[in-house]
Amino acid sequence: PTTTAPAPRCSSRCAARTRPRPARPPPGTSPPPSVPDPDRSTGSSGARPWRGPARRRRTPLPPPASAAAQSWGWRSPSPCPLPPTAGRRPHRPRSRRRTCCSWRRGARWTAPTTTSPSTGRAGSDAAIKKMLATLDDPFTRLLEPEKFKSLRSGTQGALTGVGLSIGYPLALNGSPAGLSVMSAAPGGPAEKAGIMSGDVILAIDDTSAQDMDIYDAADRLQGPEGSSIDLTILSGADTRHVVLKRERYTLNPVRSRMCEIPGSEDSSKIGYIKLTTFNQNAAGSVKEAIKKLRENNVKAFVLDLRNNSGGLFPEGIEIAKIWMDKGVIVYICDSRGVRDIYEADGASTVAASEPLVVLVNKGTASASEILAGALKDNKRAVVYGEPTYGKGKIQSVFALSDGSGLAVTVARYETPARTDIDKVGVTPDRPLPASFPTDEDGFCSCLRDPASCNLNAARLFVRS
């Protein structure tokens, strides 16, 4: 028996191109009679010469009925508008190249930089940073492999740096601008070099710290293990240069102690908790500190968030739940409005009834502002200090194939009172005297001698 091979499958477009056409009449023969063409006027006869069967006209597909259907398949990260034929057949490659105008022009513009073998990683990183700068968002940024590795280690409680916790100086009586040393990690390179709380960093590697952003300074202090860094330190009236080698160390996010107010019956024992960052150990460390302070019959708490630049968003939510048994913690918003609502349900509450004071300053940022805003708007705490940093955006960090990372702003947030604090900050209930100390020992000294700090200890926990 004879078998016939199956005809190869072909797309409709391919079939249209390969469909055989009728043969033309051989030479010397008469063509078939003319066919009337109602769409074309050729004279009084109403006929046209025969040129084979007329081509079938394409009828454009109607646009989808819903806006969601129209956007499906056409949504693009490019700032170009949707093509005018959205919802119809896809463009041919040449038309698509014309449509995606800005993105391809940007790609052609960066190609000489990114592909030149002489520039290498430095050139490609510079090109990426230049493109990200057009977004006008300082928090959407490229993280080089070492910085990305350090960031991931920091959120896990380990850092590679010199062991300094920094903040903004008090700037009293025209003191030199720079970055204030809040604390030095025990046994770290900075402590071994004699750098203490209250010292001021004037320069980092010959770069002035006068107007340096705290995020920029933190990036500069971190780096590869064993690498050197040169700091210009102001200690009292003495200025000195210190060369330190970066080391890997574990960061404890919480410091705590008990303070007593002499002669006070109510809230005579106050538990002071200093939270320096929101790494993955933060919520557990706060719970442990509360437990230990309660063993000493503490009746009230002070949560110090000054110069806490933030960290992991989930840890900020968990710490808010420690102090709250109900209420909205934060609204997460995107371009369409509220996307998520985080609330306290009482399941993780540890200390929802004791009086609470929160201390903030302009170094309080990100997750710290979420926590401070939640406690303030829910009337759970009295907030003292100055307006906070004003970082009302949330980033997601993506790992890239070459070991670097990309931090991208994905949402913004609003406090429970629906306040957008971006570039504004959380406004405290009461100002804090500029002379108020930033360490736990100084805080306890102020409680023992309130007049020296212009503090009314008797009304510390009173809202108005």
N, C-alpha and C positions, 0 to 999 in steps of 0.2 A: 504493500500500500504506500501511496505517496503522501507525505506529511508536508503541510504548509507552515513555514516559519511564521510565528506571530509578528504582526506589524509593530515596529518600534513605537513606544508611546511618545507623544509629542504634546507640548503645551499648545493652547489655543492660538497664541501668537505665532508660535513656530509653524503650526498647521496652516495658518493663513498665508504665511510666506511660501510654504512648500506646496500648496494646492496647485495642481496643473491648470494652466490656462487653456482655453480653447484655441485650436490651431487656426492661423490666419488662412484665408482662401488661397489656394495655389495661384501662381501668376497666370494670367490669361483667362481667369474665370470671373464671373460676375459676382459681386458681393450680394448678400441678402438685402431685401428691400429695407429702406430707411425706416427707423422706429420713431414714432412721435415722442417728443420730449416736452412734457408740460412745463418743466422748470426752466426751459431755455427758449428764447425766441430767436429763430434762425431765418426768418423771412415768412413770406406768405404761405409757403408749403408746410410749415410747422414740422419739418423733419430735419434730421441731422445725419451725417455720414456714420456708418457703423464702425465702432472701434472696439468691438468686443463687449462682453457683459459689463454693465456699470458697476463700479466698486461699491461695496456696501458701506454706507455711512455709519460712523460710530455715534452712538447716542450717549452723552455723558450721564454717568450714574447720578441720581439725585443725592443731595447731601443727607447725612443721617438725621433722624428726627430729633434726637436729644443732643444737648450740649456736651454731655459726657461722651456720647458716641463720637461726636465730631473731634473731641480732643484725643480720643484713644488712637494711638499710633502716630499722632502728629505732635505730641508734646515734646519739646526739645529744650535742652539746657541753653541753647543759643538765644541771645536777646533778639534775634530776628523775629518779626511777626510771622504768624502762620501764612503759608502760601495762599494765594487767592483761590486755588482749586481745592482747598481743604474739604475732605469728604468725597472727592472724586477719585479717579484712578491715580496711582502714584506717578510722580514725575519721572520722565526719562532721566538718565544720569546727567546729561548736559543741563537740563532744566534744574535739577536738584543742586548742581554746583552753583548755578546762578542764585538760587533761593537762599542757601545758607551763606549769606554774604559775610557777615562780620566774623563768624567763627573761622571760616577758611582764610579770610584776609589775615586774621590773627595768627593762624597756623603758618601761613607763608612768611609772615613777619618774623616769627620766632624760629623758623627752620634754620637760618644761617647760624643762629646762636646755639641751638640745641644739637645740631648735627656736626658742628665743627670739631674735629678731633683735638684741636689746640686748646679749646676752652674746657672740655671735660665736664665734670660735675659742677664746678663753680659757675660755668656759663649757663648750664641748664637750670640750676637753682636760681640764678639771677633772673632768668627769663620767667620762671614760674612765679617768683615773688613779684615781678613787675606786672604780670597779668592779674595776680590776686589783689594787688594794690588798687586796681581799677574798681574793685568792689566797695572801696571806702569803708572797710570793716577791719579794724586792727586785730580782731580776734580770729579772723579767718587767715591762717598763716601756714607756711611750710615749716616743718620741724625736721632739721637735719638728723641723720641717724643717731648721733650721740645725744642730742637734745630729746629726741623721741624716746630713746632708751632710758634716759634719766627721768623723763616724765612718767613713763610706765612704772619705773622702780619707785618713784616718789609716791604714787597712788597706792603702792603696796607697802609703804612704810619705810622704804630704804631709799637713800639718796647718795649721789656721788657729788660731793662739793666740799665746802670748808666748814660746815656745821654752824651757819649763822642764820638766825631768824631776824629779818629786817622789817623796818616800817618807815613811816615818814616822821621826821623830827618835829619837836614841839615848836621850834623856831622862836624861842623866847628872847626878848631883848636884842633882837637882831643877830642871833647866833648864826653861824655859817650854815648855808643850805647844804643838803646832802641826804643821806639815808641813815636812819637811826638803827643801831644794833639793839634789838629787843632782848635777845638771849643768845648764848653760845652753847652748842650741844656739849654735854660733859664728855671729856676725852677727845673732842674733835680738834682739827687743826687750828681753828680760831682760838679756842680756849687755851690750847698749849702755847699759842703765841701771845697770850695775855690780853686778848680782845675781850672786853666786858660789856655788860648791858649799860647803855647810856652813851657809849662811844658813837662817833659819827663817821660814816664812810664818805670821804670827799671825792675819791676817784677809784675806778676799777680799771686796771691795765691802762693807765694814763688817759682814760676817758672820764671826764668830769661827771660826777653824780648829782650836780646841782639841780638839773631839771629832768633827771632820769626817771622814767616810769618804773614802778615797783616790779612789774612783770619783766621788763627788760633787764633790770638789775638781777632778778632771780635767775634768768637765763644765763647771764654772764658769770654768775658765781658758780653755776654748775658746769660740769664738763667731764672729759675722760678721766678715769682714775689714774693718779700719778702725774697729771699735768699741773703746771704752775700758774699762779695768779698773783698779781701785784696789787695790793690795796694801799691807799693813802688814808690813814686813820687819824682822827682828831680825838685825843683822850684828854679831857679837861682843856688845858691851854696848850698842850703839846701836840705837835703834828709829827707823825712818823710813817715810814714806808715799811710794809710787811709783805714778804713773799711767802705764800703758802702753797702746799701741795694738796691737791684734792684727794679725798679719801672716801671710801664707801662707809656709810654709817646708818644706823637705824634711828628713825625719827619717831619719838613718842609725841603724839599730838596733844596730850593733856598734861597740865601741871595743876596741882590743887593743894590747898592747905586750909586750916581753920583759923579764923580771926575772931577776936572777942572785943565787944564794946563795953568798956568798964562802966559800971553804974546803970546798966540798962537791963530791965527785967525781960521785956519782950524782945525776941530775936537777939539775945545777947551773944549767941554763937552763930557766926555767919560762915558758910562754906564758899570759898573762892575757887572758881574753876577757870583756868586759862586754856582756851582752845586755840591752837596755833594753825591747824590745817584740817582739811576734811579728806584724810586718806581712808583706806578700807578698815582701819582700826579705830576710827574716831568715835563712832556710836558706842562700841563696846567699852572704850576707855572712859567715856563720859558716864556710862552706867556704873562702872567700877568705882569712879571717883565719888559719885553720889552715895554709893553703898558705904564706902569707908568714912565719909564725912558724917553720915547718919549714925555711925557707931559712936561718934563723939557728941551726939545729941545736938547736931546742927539744926537750927530752926528756920533758916532762910539761906538763899543762895545768890551769888553774884556770878554771872557768866560773862567772861571777858572775851569779846570778839575783836578787839582792836588789833589792827595790822594782820588780820587773818584774810588772806587773799583768795580763799575758797578752796576748791578741790572737787571731789566727787559729788555730783548732784544727789544720788540716792542716799549718801550719808547725811547730807543736810536735811533730807526729808525724815530720815530715821531719828535724828537728834531732835527735830521739832516734835515728833511723836512722843519722845521721852517726857517732854514738859507739858504736852497738851493731851487731853482726853477726848476732845471733840473740836470741830471747826475746820474750816478750809486752811490749808497750809500755803498753797500757791496755785495760780492758774497758769497753764502753759498755753501760749498762743502762737499762731502762725498767721499767714496772710489772710486766712479766711475767718479768723476769730479764735475763740477758745477751743483748744484741741483736747486738753486733758485737765482734770481737776484732781489735785492730791489733797486728801483729807485725813484727819486723825480720827481713829475709831476706838481708841482706848485700849487696844490689844497690846501696845508696846509702852504704855504709860508707866513711868517710874516715879515722877515727882510733879504731879499736877496741882497740888494744893499749897505747897510752901511758897512764901513770898519770893519773888525773883526780880533781880535787876540785871539788865544787859548793858554792857559798855561797848560803844562803837566809836570809830573815827574814820578819817578819809582813807585809811588803809584797809577798812572792812569792805570786802568785795565778793561778788559772785554768790556762792553757796552761803556765805556768812550773811549776806543781805537778804537772802530768802528766809533764813532762820530768824533774823532780827525783825523782818517785816511781818512774819507770821505771828511771832510772840507779841509784837506791838499791836497789830490790828485786831487780834483776838483778846486784847486786854489781859493777856497772861503775864506780861512783864512791863516794868517801867524801863524805858530806854534812855540812857544817858550818853552824852558825847557831842559829836558834831556830825553833819551830814556825811553819809558813807560815799564810797567810790562812785557808784552809779553804773554798775555792769549788769544790765538787765537782759543779757543774752545767754543762750545755752549753746555749747559747742559739742559736736561729736568728733572724735578723733579716729581717722582711718589709717591703717597701716598700708604702706606702699611696698612694691616688690623689691625696691633697692634698700630697704631698711629704714627709710625716712617715713615721716607721718604727715598727715594733712588734717589740721584742725579747721572745721567748717561750722559756722553758725547755722543752726538748724531751727531755732525757735527763740522766742522771747518769753518773758514771764511777767506776771502782774501779781501784786500782793493781794491778800484776802479782801482789802478794801478797793480792789481793781485799780491800783495805782501803778503806772508804768514808771519805774525808777531809773530807766536807762539814761545815763548822763546827768541824772539829778540826785540819785541816792535816796536812802531812807532818812527821813528827818526825825531826830530824836525827840522824846517828850521833854527832856530837860538838858540844858547845856552842862558840860563838865568843865570844871576849871582847867585852864591850860597847864597849871602846875601839878595836876593830878598825876601821880606816878604810874608807870606802865608795867611794873612787876608786882608780884604777889606780896613781897615783903613791904614795899612802899605802900601798897593798898592797905595792909593791916596797920601800918603806922598812921595812916590818915584816919582810920577808924578810932585809933586810940587818942589821937589829937586832931579832931576835925577842924579846929580853927586854923591849923597850919596849912590846910588844903582848901579852905573856904567851902567846907562840906558840912551840911546839916545831917549828921548821922541819925538823929532821931526821926527824920522824915525821909530817910533814904528810900524806903519802899512805898511811899505815898505818891500816888499819881499826880495829885493836884494840891 
